[in-house]
Amino acid sequence: MGSLSPLVPALTGARVLRHKVGLRPARPAIRMERVADVIHCYGHGGAGVTLAWGCADEVVTLASPG
């Protein structure tokens, strides 16, 4: 695994205590919609980090009035 210290210098020399992994839920298509006051944004599977910026931008659009 690569070092995070260039991104977060405070982590330089930090010791890894343990690794945990899990499966992320996936769907045939991401659910991205607003239903009343709830914004649904899930189903990214392992691509969550890759899609995060675009989905966050869409959530802002959905949350904006009018």
N, C-alpha and C positions, 0 to 999 in steps of 0.2 A: 504494500500500500504506500502511496506517495506521502510525502511530508506536508503537513498543513502549515508549518512555520512561516513560509513566505506569505501565506494568506493571513495568518493570525500569529504574529511574532510572539505573542505571550505564551504560545504553546511550545516554543522551542525548548527541547529537553523534557517535555512532558512524557510520562510513562503511560503506556496503554494498559489499562487494567483488565479489559476483556473485550471480545468482539461478539456482537449479537447481530443476527440477520433474520429477516422474515420475508415472507412473500407479500407483495403489495397487490391489493385487489385490482383486477383488470376487467374490462368490458370490451365488447366488439367496437364500441365507440365511446369516447369520453362523454360523461353527462355534464353538460354545461348549460344550466338554465336557471331562471328565477321563477319561483313559485311563491306568490305573495311576498312575505318578508324573508324568505329563505333562498339563498343562492346555492345551488347544487353544483359542485365541481369535483368530480371523482372519477375513478376508473382508469387512471393513467398507467397502472401497472408499473413495471420497472422503468418506464420513460418519464416518471414524474419530475425528476430534476431537469431533464431535457426540455420538457414542456412548460415548466413553472412560469417563466417570464411571460409567455404568450397567454397562458391561462390567467395569470394574475391581472394582466392588462384587460382581458375580457371580463373578469369579475368586477374590476373598477367600473367598466362601462355598464354592466348590469346593475351595479349598486348606485350609479348616478341617477339623480332624479330626471324624469322626462326623457 
